[in-house]
């Protein structure tokens, strides 16, 4: 099944200097945001357990992020096709930084859930816009697969390194003061995108009806690919959560300064 036709406003190949600058900006900015996001998720586990929250309560707060990202990513994906990539790529980490600053201000389970929802909005806006930018950056380039692979490597390194290695160290050293620090890292990522990310011509998509998106989801290649992707992502998610739970038990006696 063919996807809706698009017209490109930038048919000429990008100059190498522009391509290189865009590549560095995307990978560096993504690494900063993924490390900060991984640390924020890991320290949140410690933060919740410092209130005596366990099991379903921790899962309830965590679900706010992932459910929001799942529901809103298609919406922001359609939006970035119409308004461009860079605006959302820059704005998303600013929203994430605001969410991180709110954590130390509350111990309410409901408010913490809403803060995770705000973080989920940030992720839902950032990821489709970043992937769309990478698609535009590598349009017609023989380096597309390698750059997409580098993006995935940076993403996994940031999440695992931040959530597993840095989170317990930062929580033990700073406690809730780690959240303003992580907010600064988010802002640094936004500045990288704002000043280093070159403005390139993006694909201009004609307005689509909801039925067009349903037809796209029915693409045979996509349907065959999704089970493997969901399974792999689920395994990684379960592993990360399990390791963070083990770390929270190991550090149960460590009190933040």
TORKOL-69321 format. One record per residue (C-alpha): residue number from 1; x, y, z. Coordinates in steps of 0.2 Angstrom, whole numbers, plus 2048, in hexadecimal, padded with zeros to 3 digits. Layout:
<num->NUM | c1->X | c2->Y | c3->Z>
...
***
This chain:
<num->1 | c1->800 | c2->800 | c3->800>
<num->2 | c1->807 | c2->811 | c3->7FB>
<num->3 | c1->809 | c2->81F | c3->807>
<num->4 | c1->802 | c2->830 | c3->802>
<num->5 | c1->80D | c2->839 | c3->7F6>
<num->6 | c1->818 | c2->847 | c3->7FC>
<num->7 | c1->821 | c2->856 | c3->7F3>
<num->8 | c1->832 | c2->85B | c3->7F8>
<num->9 | c1->837 | c2->86D | c3->7F9>
<num->10 | c1->849 | c2->868 | c3->7FA>
<num->11 | c1->84D | c2->85C | c3->7EC>
<num->12 | c1->85F | c2->861 | c3->7EA>
<num->13 | c1->86C | c2->857 | c3->7F5>
<num->14 | c1->872 | c2->860 | c3->805>
<num->15 | c1->883 | c2->867 | c3->805>
<num->16 | c1->88F | c2->85C | c3->80F>
<num->17 | c1->892 | c2->869 | c3->81C>
<num->18 | c1->880 | c2->86B | c3->81F>
<num->19 | c1->87D | c2->859 | c3->820>
<num->20 | c1->88C | c2->857 | c3->82D>
<num->21 | c1->886 | c2->865 | c3->838>
<num->22 | c1->874 | c2->85E | c3->838>
<num->23 | c1->87B | c2->84D | c3->83C>
<num->24 | c1->885 | c2->853 | c3->84B>
<num->25 | c1->877 | c2->85E | c3->852>
<num->26 | c1->86A | c2->850 | c3->851>
<num->27 | c1->876 | c2->843 | c3->859>
<num->28 | c1->87D | c2->84F | c3->866>
<num->29 | c1->86C | c2->856 | c3->86B>
<num->30 | c1->864 | c2->845 | c3->86B>
<num->31 | c1->872 | c2->83E | c3->877>
<num->32 | c1->870 | c2->84C | c3->883>
<num->33 | c1->85D | c2->84A | c3->884>
<num->34 | c1->85D | c2->837 | c3->885>
<num->35 | c1->86A | c2->838 | c3->893>
<num->36 | c1->860 | c2->844 | c3->89C>
<num->37 | c1->850 | c2->83B | c3->899>
<num->38 | c1->857 | c2->82A | c3->89F>
<num->39 | c1->85E | c2->832 | c3->8AF>
<num->40 | c1->84D | c2->83A | c3->8B2>
<num->41 | c1->844 | c2->82A | c3->8B0>
<num->42 | c1->851 | c2->821 | c3->8BB>
<num->43 | c1->851 | c2->82E | c3->8C9>
<num->44 | c1->83E | c2->82E | c3->8C8>
<num->45 | c1->83E | c2->81C | c3->8CE>
<num->46 | c1->849 | c2->821 | c3->8DD>
<num->47 | c1->83E | c2->830 | c3->8E0>
<num->48 | c1->82D | c2->827 | c3->8E0>
<num->49 | c1->835 | c2->819 | c3->8EC>
<num->50 | c1->83B | c2->826 | c3->8F8>
<num->51 | c1->828 | c2->82A | c3->8FB>
<num->52 | c1->825 | c2->817 | c3->8FE>
<num->53 | c1->81C | c2->815 | c3->8ED>
<num->54 | c1->81E | c2->804 | c3->8E5>
<num->55 | c1->817 | c2->7F9 | c3->8D8>
<num->56 | c1->807 | c2->7FF | c3->8CF>
<num->57 | c1->80A | c2->811 | c3->8D6>
<num->58 | c1->81B | c2->812 | c3->8CD>
<num->59 | c1->814 | c2->80A | c3->8BE>
<num->60 | c1->805 | c2->816 | c3->8BE>
<num->61 | c1->811 | c2->825 | c3->8BE>
<num->62 | c1->81C | c2->81D | c3->8B1>
<num->63 | c1->80E | c2->81A | c3->8A5>
<num->64 | c1->809 | c2->82C | c3->8A4>
<num->65 | c1->819 | c2->82F | c3->899>
<num->66 | c1->818 | c2->820 | c3->88E>
<num->67 | c1->805 | c2->821 | c3->88B>
<num->68 | c1->806 | c2->833 | c3->886>
<num->69 | c1->814 | c2->831 | c3->87A>
<num->70 | c1->80B | c2->822 | c3->872>
<num->71 | c1->7FB | c2->82C | c3->870>
<num->72 | c1->802 | c2->83D | c3->86A>
<num->73 | c1->811 | c2->837 | c3->860>
<num->74 | c1->806 | c2->835 | c3->850>
<num->75 | c1->7FE | c2->846 | c3->853>
<num->76 | c1->80F | c2->84F | c3->854>
<num->77 | c1->816 | c2->845 | c3->846>
<num->78 | c1->808 | c2->84C | c3->83B>
<num->79 | c1->80B | c2->85D | c3->842>
<num->80 | c1->81D | c2->85D | c3->83E>
<num->81 | c1->819 | c2->858 | c3->82C>
<num->82 | c1->810 | c2->869 | c3->82B>
<num->83 | c1->819 | c2->875 | c3->835>
<num->84 | c1->82B | c2->86F | c3->833>
<num->85 | c1->837 | c2->865 | c3->83E>
<num->86 | c1->842 | c2->871 | c3->847>
<num->87 | c1->835 | c2->87B | c3->851>
<num->88 | c1->82F | c2->86B | c3->85A>
<num->89 | c1->841 | c2->864 | c3->85C>
<num->90 | c1->846 | c2->874 | c3->865>
<num->91 | c1->835 | c2->876 | c3->86F>
<num->92 | c1->834 | c2->864 | c3->875>
<num->93 | c1->843 | c2->864 | c3->881>
<num->94 | c1->83D | c2->875 | c3->888>
<num->95 | c1->82D | c2->86D | c3->88D>
<num->96 | c1->836 | c2->85E | c3->894>
<num->97 | c1->841 | c2->86A | c3->89F>
<num->98 | c1->832 | c2->872 | c3->8A6>
<num->99 | c1->82B | c2->861 | c3->8AB>
<num->100 | c1->83B | c2->85C | c3->8B4>
<num->101 | c1->83B | c2->86C | c3->8BE>
<num->102 | c1->82A | c2->868 | c3->8C5>
<num->103 | c1->82F | c2->857 | c3->8CD>
<num->104 | c1->837 | c2->85D | c3->8DD>
<num->105 | c1->828 | c2->868 | c3->8E0>
<num->106 | c1->81C | c2->85A | c3->8E4>
<num->107 | c1->81A | c2->849 | c3->8EB>
<num->108 | c1->808 | c2->847 | c3->8E5>
<num->109 | c1->805 | c2->837 | c3->8DB>
<num->110 | c1->7F9 | c2->83F | c3->8CF>
<num->111 | c1->804 | c2->84F | c3->8CC>
<num->112 | c1->813 | c2->844 | c3->8C9>
<num->113 | c1->808 | c2->83A | c3->8BC>
<num->114 | c1->804 | c2->84B | c3->8B4>
<num->115 | c1->816 | c2->850 | c3->8B3>
<num->116 | c1->81A | c2->840 | c3->8AA>
<num->117 | c1->80C | c2->844 | c3->89E>
<num->118 | c1->815 | c2->854 | c3->89A>
<num->119 | c1->825 | c2->84B | c3->898>
<num->120 | c1->81C | c2->83F | c3->88C>
<num->121 | c1->816 | c2->84E | c3->882>
<num->122 | c1->828 | c2->854 | c3->880>
<num->123 | c1->82D | c2->842 | c3->87A>
<num->124 | c1->81E | c2->841 | c3->86E>
<num->125 | c1->823 | c2->852 | c3->866>
<num->126 | c1->836 | c2->84F | c3->865>
<num->127 | c1->837 | c2->83D | c3->85E>
<num->128 | c1->82C | c2->83F | c3->84E>
<num->129 | c1->834 | c2->850 | c3->84B>
<num->130 | c1->846 | c2->849 | c3->84D>
<num->131 | c1->843 | c2->83A | c3->842>
<num->132 | c1->83A | c2->845 | c3->835>
<num->133 | c1->849 | c2->850 | c3->835>
<num->134 | c1->855 | c2->842 | c3->833>
<num->135 | c1->84A | c2->83C | c3->824>
<num->136 | c1->84B | c2->84D | c3->81C>
<num->137 | c1->85E | c2->84E | c3->820>
<num->138 | c1->862 | c2->83D | c3->817>
<num->139 | c1->855 | c2->83F | c3->809>
<num->140 | c1->85E | c2->837 | c3->7FA>
<num->141 | c1->86E | c2->834 | c3->805>
<num->142 | c1->877 | c2->823 | c3->805>
<num->143 | c1->87B | c2->826 | c3->817>
<num->144 | c1->868 | c2->825 | c3->81D>
<num->145 | c1->869 | c2->814 | c3->825>
<num->146 | c1->87A | c2->817 | c3->82E>
<num->147 | c1->874 | c2->828 | c3->835>
<num->148 | c1->863 | c2->820 | c3->83B>
<num->149 | c1->86E | c2->812 | c3->843>
<num->150 | c1->879 | c2->81F | c3->84C>
<num->151 | c1->869 | c2->828 | c3->852>
<num->152 | c1->863 | c2->817 | c3->85A>
<num->153 | c1->874 | c2->814 | c3->861>
<num->154 | c1->874 | c2->825 | c3->869>
<num->155 | c1->863 | c2->823 | c3->86F>
<num->156 | c1->866 | c2->812 | c3->878>
<num->157 | c1->877 | c2->819 | c3->87F>
<num->158 | c1->86E | c2->828 | c3->887>
<num->159 | c1->85F | c2->81E | c3->88E>
<num->160 | c1->86A | c2->80F | c3->895>
<num->161 | c1->879 | c2->81A | c3->89A>
<num->162 | c1->86E | c2->827 | c3->8A2>
<num->163 | c1->860 | c2->81C | c3->8AA>
<num->164 | c1->86C | c2->80E | c3->8B1>
<num->165 | c1->87D | c2->816 | c3->8B3>
<num->166 | c1->87B | c2->828 | c3->8B7>
<num->167 | c1->86A | c2->828 | c3->8BF>
<num->168 | c1->86F | c2->820 | c3->8D0>
<num->169 | c1->87F | c2->82A | c3->8D1>
<num->170 | c1->876 | c2->83B | c3->8CE>
<num->171 | c1->868 | c2->836 | c3->8DA>
<num->172 | c1->875 | c2->832 | c3->8E7>
<num->173 | c1->87E | c2->842 | c3->8E5>
<num->174 | c1->870 | c2->84F | c3->8E1>
<num->175 | c1->85F | c2->847 | c3->8E6>
<num->176 | c1->851 | c2->851 | c3->8E0>
<num->177 | c1->85E | c2->85F | c3->8DB>
<num->178 | c1->862 | c2->854 | c3->8CC>
<num->179 | c1->852 | c2->859 | c3->8C3>
<num->180 | c1->857 | c2->86C | c3->8C1>
<num->181 | c1->868 | c2->865 | c3->8BB>
<num->182 | c1->85F | c2->85A | c3->8AE>
<num->183 | c1->854 | c2->868 | c3->8A9>
<num->184 | c1->864 | c2->872 | c3->8A4>
<num->185 | c1->869 | c2->863 | c3->89A>
<num->186 | c1->859 | c2->863 | c3->891>
<num->187 | c1->85B | c2->876 | c3->88D>
<num->188 | c1->86D | c2->873 | c3->887>
<num->189 | c1->865 | c2->866 | c3->87B>
<num->190 | c1->859 | c2->873 | c3->875>
<num->191 | c1->867 | c2->87F | c3->872>
<num->192 | c1->870 | c2->873 | c3->868>
<num->193 | c1->861 | c2->870 | c3->85D>
<num->194 | c1->85D | c2->883 | c3->85C>
<num->195 | c1->86F | c2->889 | c3->857>
<num->196 | c1->877 | c2->87A | c3->84F>
<num->197 | c1->869 | c2->872 | c3->845>
<num->198 | c1->869 | c2->879 | c3->834>
<num->199 | c1->858 | c2->87E | c3->82C>
<num->200 | c1->856 | c2->873 | c3->81D>
<num->201 | c1->848 | c2->871 | c3->811>
<num->202 | c1->83B | c2->865 | c3->817>
<num->203 | c1->82E | c2->85A | c3->80E>
<num->204 | c1->81E | c2->863 | c3->80D>
<num->205 | c1->810 | c2->857 | c3->80F>
<num->206 | c1->7FE | c2->85B | c3->809>
<num->207 | c1->7F1 | c2->85A | c3->816>
<num->208 | c1->7EB | c2->849 | c3->81A>
<num->209 | c1->7DA | c2->842 | c3->820>
<num->210 | c1->7DA | c2->836 | c3->82F>
<num->211 | c1->7D6 | c2->828 | c3->823>
<num->212 | c1->7E7 | c2->82B | c3->81A>
<num->213 | c1->7F0 | c2->827 | c3->82B>
<num->214 | c1->7E6 | c2->817 | c3->82D>
<num->215 | c1->7EB | c2->812 | c3->81C>
<num->216 | c1->7FD | c2->815 | c3->81F>
<num->217 | c1->7FC | c2->80A | c3->82F>
<num->218 | c1->7F5 | c2->7FC | c3->824>
<num->219 | c1->805 | c2->7FC | c3->81A>
<num->220 | c1->80B | c2->7EA | c3->818>
<num->221 | c1->81D | c2->7ED | c3->81C>
<num->222 | c1->819 | c2->7F7 | c3->82B>
<num->223 | c1->80D | c2->7EA | c3->832>
<num->224 | c1->81A | c2->7DD | c3->830>
<num->225 | c1->827 | c2->7E8 | c3->838>
<num->226 | c1->81D | c2->7EE | c3->847>
<num->227 | c1->81D | c2->7DD | c3->851>
<num->228 | c1->82F | c2->7DC | c3->851>
<num->229 | c1->832 | c2->7EE | c3->855>
<num->230 | c1->825 | c2->7EE | c3->864>
<num->231 | c1->82D | c2->7DD | c3->86B>
<num->232 | c1->83E | c2->7E4 | c3->86A>
<num->233 | c1->839 | c2->7F4 | c3->872>
<num->234 | c1->82F | c2->7EB | c3->87F>
<num->235 | c1->83E | c2->7E0 | c3->884>
<num->236 | c1->849 | c2->7F0 | c3->886>
<num->237 | c1->83C | c2->7F9 | c3->890>
<num->238 | c1->83A | c2->7EA | c3->89C>
<num->239 | c1->84D | c2->7E8 | c3->89E>
<num->240 | c1->84F | c2->7FA | c3->8A2>
<num->241 | c1->841 | c2->7FA | c3->8AF>
<num->242 | c1->847 | c2->7EA | c3->8B7>
<num->243 | c1->859 | c2->7F1 | c3->8B8>
<num->244 | c1->853 | c2->801 | c3->8C0>
<num->245 | c1->848 | c2->7F8 | c3->8CD>
<num->246 | c1->858 | c2->7EE | c3->8D1>
<num->247 | c1->862 | c2->7FE | c3->8D3>
<num->248 | c1->854 | c2->806 | c3->8DE>
<num->249 | c1->855 | c2->7F7 | c3->8EA>
<num->250 | c1->868 | c2->7F8 | c3->8EA>
<num->251 | c1->868 | c2->80A | c3->8EE>
<num->252 | c1->85A | c2->80A | c3->8FA>
<num->253 | c1->865 | c2->80F | c3->908>
<num->254 | c1->86D | c2->81D | c3->8FF>
<num->255 | c1->865 | c2->82D | c3->903>
<num->256 | c1->867 | c2->83C | c3->8F8>
<num->257 | c1->871 | c2->84B | c3->8FE>
***
